[in-house]
Amino acid sequence: MNIVDHGQRGLLAALVALLAGCADIADDSTVEARKGGSGIDLDIGADGTPGLLLEDVELRPGVTVDLFVNVYGHLDARGQAKDCQFAIHGGVFAAASWRPYADALGEDACVLVTDMPARGNSGLPEGAQFGDLDLFDYVTALEEVLGRLHQRKIRPRMILGHSMGGTLVQMLQQRLVADGSSLRKRFGIRDAILVASDLPADVPWALGDSGDLSGLIQAFAVDEPGLGQLFEIPVTLWPAFYFTDRDNNVVPGALTPEEIEAGGFNALGEPLRAIHQLNGTGPFTTRPSADADLFEKGTRLRAIAYEEDIYVQLAESETLYQHLTGDSASRCFVPVLGPDTVHVLQFSNPQALVDALAASDDCHY
């Protein structure tokens, strides 16, 4: 069966599940407090996670938001803060979706993850509705967050982006390069990791290019009072959306909706405008672009791709890697194989991602 058929089957399963109805989420779900150790003064988020509250981050003129940088693990003395990893969550996810990965790294790990607006420990934008935001606003937020961390002498050398977060990594590098800089020059970032990344307009994507995503996105569009038009995936449908393999089976290790909500992995939703922009649908005629050889030098790129991901095929992710690096030998392309290697492997089986990164740590191009 071809790529589009497999992807459509997984997405169709989600719609069928919605129509059939699903179990309610337990009302007494709680988020366990997280511990952190640091020589740097940290704030405490609403869910008990230590981190850094960055107030009045400007997204565009007249629009600001308070963003919380969650610290998973230990942010030690300033001289060691460069060993932290800076991770970016995907669309409709929250920062906590990276916490299982941080836990799998071990007790000495340090993973910094910013909750984007309207989720986790971050606030709502002021000066605009949440639904008015787009991917450019998110890129601006990340640029500002990294800049403020640098001012505090917290300078991570690795950046990771999952799903939509992978697109944001590409967009940030694209913006910096256009300004005569780069992730390496501006922030000292030596390694970039795309994890099950969405694809730019420059790389063929069978599911996205088919036009079939337009109807799916509109099916989950909601007009939220006070927030605007959002794309929302009910947590009851997450097993169908994110834990289904290419044969339409829920994989071993899949989390239940109750576990997803208790872990704080999910967000209310994303601005519908941003999701359309990501997929080149709605008012957007194309997806964001990323130049060829964008990561040719300065910052080493690795692309992690999952065998059972229903959204992006291994071959498509490899084409993305080659496009961004110019490395036709795919030396730092890392396919992760196995029956459970779905789009959200970072929290369904985080050790597999840790092992894939460790095994590819010496790659070069």
VENSUL-V969933 format. One record per residue. N is the residue number from 1. RES is the residue in one small letter. PSI is psi as a letter, one per 30 degrees, with the letter a starting at -180 (* if undefined). NEAR is the number of other ideal C-beta (glycine too) atoms within 8 Angstrom. Layout:
N|RES|PSI|NEAR  N|RES|PSI|NEAR
This chain:
1|m|k|3  2|n|l|6  3|i|e|9  4|v|e|10  5|d|e|8  6|h|e|12  7|g|e|12  8|q|e|10  9|r|e|10  10|g|e|15  11|l|e|12  12|l|e|8  13|a|e|11  14|a|e|12  15|l|e|10  16|v|e|9  17|a|e|12  18|l|e|10  19|l|e|6  20|a|f|6  21|g|k|4  22|c|l|10  23|a|l|5  24|d|l|5  25|i|k|10  26|a|k|7  27|d|f|4  28|d|g|4  29|s|k|9  30|t|l|5  31|v|k|10  32|e|k|6  33|a|k|7  34|r|k|10  35|k|k|5  36|g|l|13  37|g|k|6  38|s|k|11  39|g|g|6  40|i|k|10  41|d|k|3  42|l|l|11  43|d|l|8  44|i|k|7  45|g|l|13  46|a|f|4  47|d|g|11  48|g|g|9  49|t|k|14  50|p|l|13  51|g|a|15  52|l|k|11  53|l|j|11  54|l|j|11  55|e|k|5  56|d|h|6  57|v|k|13  58|e|k|9  59|l|e|12  60|r|l|9  61|p|k|4  62|g|f|5  63|v|j|13  64|t|l|10  65|v|k|14  66|d|k|11  67|l|k|15  68|f|k|16  69|v|j|13  70|n|k|17  71|v|j|16  72|y|j|15  73|g|b|12  74|h|k|11  75|l|j|16  76|d|a|9  77|a|l|7  78|r|e|9  79|g|f|5  80|q|f|7  81|a|f|15  82|k|f|9  83|d|f|7  84|c|l|11  85|q|k|11  86|f|j|13  87|a|k|15  88|i|k|15  89|h|l|13  90|g|l|12  91|g|k|10  92|v|g|10  93|f|l|11  94|a|l|12  95|a|e|15  96|a|f|14  97|s|f|16  98|w|f|16  99|r|e|15  100|p|e|11  101|y|e|14  102|a|e|12  103|d|e|9  104|a|f|10  105|l|f|10  106|g|l|5  107|e|f|5  108|d|g|7  109|a|l|12  110|c|j|15  111|v|k|15  112|l|k|17  113|v|k|15  114|t|k|14  115|d|k|14  116|m|l|11  117|p|l|13  118|a|h|11  119|r|l|10  120|g|b|13  121|n|g|12  122|s|l|13  123|g|a|8  124|l|k|8  125|p|l|15  126|e|k|7  127|g|f|6  128|a|l|11  129|q|l|8  130|f|e|13  131|g|f|12  132|d|f|11  133|l|l|13  134|d|a|10  135|l|e|13  136|f|e|8  137|d|e|12  138|y|e|12  139|v|e|12  140|t|e|11  141|a|e|15  142|l|e|12  143|e|e|11  144|e|e|11  145|v|e|13  146|l|e|11  147|g|e|9  148|r|e|10  149|l|e|14  150|h|e|10  151|q|f|6  152|r|g|9  153|k|h|7  154|i|j|13  155|r|i|10  156|p|k|14  157|r|f|9  158|m|k|11  159|i|k|14  160|l|k|14  161|g|k|18  162|h|k|17  163|s|c|14  164|m|e|13  165|g|e|15  166|g|e|16  167|t|e|16  168|l|e|14  169|v|e|15  170|q|e|16  171|m|e|13  172|l|e|12  173|q|e|15  174|q|e|13  175|r|e|10  176|l|e|13  177|v|e|11  178|a|f|6  179|d|g|6  180|g|g|4  181|s|a|7  182|s|l|10  183|l|e|13  184|r|e|10  185|k|e|7  186|r|e|9  187|f|f|9  188|g|g|8  189|i|k|13  190|r|f|8  191|d|k|10  192|a|k|16  193|i|j|13  194|l|k|16  195|v|j|13  196|a|h|17  197|s|k|17  198|d|l|12  199|l|k|12  200|p|l|13  201|a|f|8  202|d|f|8  203|v|k|10  204|p|k|7  205|w|j|10  206|a|e|12  207|l|e|13  208|g|e|10  209|d|f|7  210|s|f|8  211|g|f|5  212|d|f|10  213|l|f|11  214|s|e|9  215|g|e|7  216|l|e|10  217|i|e|15  218|q|e|7  219|a|f|7  220|f|g|9  221|a|k|10  222|v|k|9  223|d|j|7  224|e|k|12  225|p|k|4  226|g|f|4  227|l|f|11  228|g|a|11  229|q|k|10  230|l|l|16  231|f|j|15  232|e|k|10  233|i|j|12  234|p|k|7  235|v|f|10  236|t|f|10  237|l|f|12  238|w|e|13  239|p|e|13  240|a|e|13  241|f|e|11  242|y|f|9  243|f|g|13  244|t|k|14  245|d|a|12  246|r|f|7  247|d|g|5  248|n|g|8  249|n|k|6  250|v|k|8  251|v|l|13  252|p|k|5  253|g|g|7  254|a|k|10  255|l|k|13  256|t|l|7  257|p|e|13  258|e|e|9  259|e|e|8  260|i|e|12  261|e|e|13  262|a|e|10  263|g|f|13  264|g|g|10  265|f|f|11  266|n|l|12  267|a|l|11  268|l|e|8  269|g|a|10  270|e|l|11  271|p|k|14  272|l|e|14  273|r|e|13  274|a|e|15  275|i|e|13  276|h|e|13  277|q|e|12  278|l|e|13  279|n|f|12  280|g|h|11  281|t|a|9  282|g|b|8  283|p|f|4  284|f|k|10  285|t|f|3  286|t|l|6  287|r|l|15  288|p|l|12  289|s|l|9  290|a|k|12  291|d|l|8  292|a|k|7  293|d|g|8  294|l|f|11  295|f|h|12  296|e|e|7  297|k|l|3  298|g|d|8  299|t|j|12  300|r|k|11  301|l|k|12  302|r|k|15  303|a|j|15  304|i|k|13  305|a|k|14  306|y|k|13  307|e|e|10  308|e|g|12  309|d|k|12  310|i|f|13  311|y|e|9  312|v|k|12  313|q|l|8  314|l|e|9  315|a|e|6  316|e|e|14  317|s|e|17  318|e|e|13  319|t|e|10  320|l|e|14  321|y|e|16  322|q|e|12  323|h|e|11  324|l|f|13  325|t|f|12  326|g|g|8  327|d|j|11  328|s|f|5  329|a|f|5  330|s|h|9  331|r|f|8  332|c|g|15  333|f|k|13  334|v|j|13  335|p|k|10  336|v|j|13  337|l|l|5  338|g|l|8  339|p|f|7  340|d|g|13  341|t|i|13  342|v|l|16  343|h|f|10  344|v|h|10  345|l|f|15  346|q|f|12  347|f|f|13  348|s|e|13  349|n|i|9  350|p|f|13  351|q|e|7  352|a|e|12  353|l|e|15  354|v|e|11  355|d|e|8  356|a|e|11  357|l|e|12  358|a|e|7  359|a|f|7  360|s|g|10  361|d|f|6  362|d|g|4  363|c|l|10  364|h|l|6  365|y|*|9
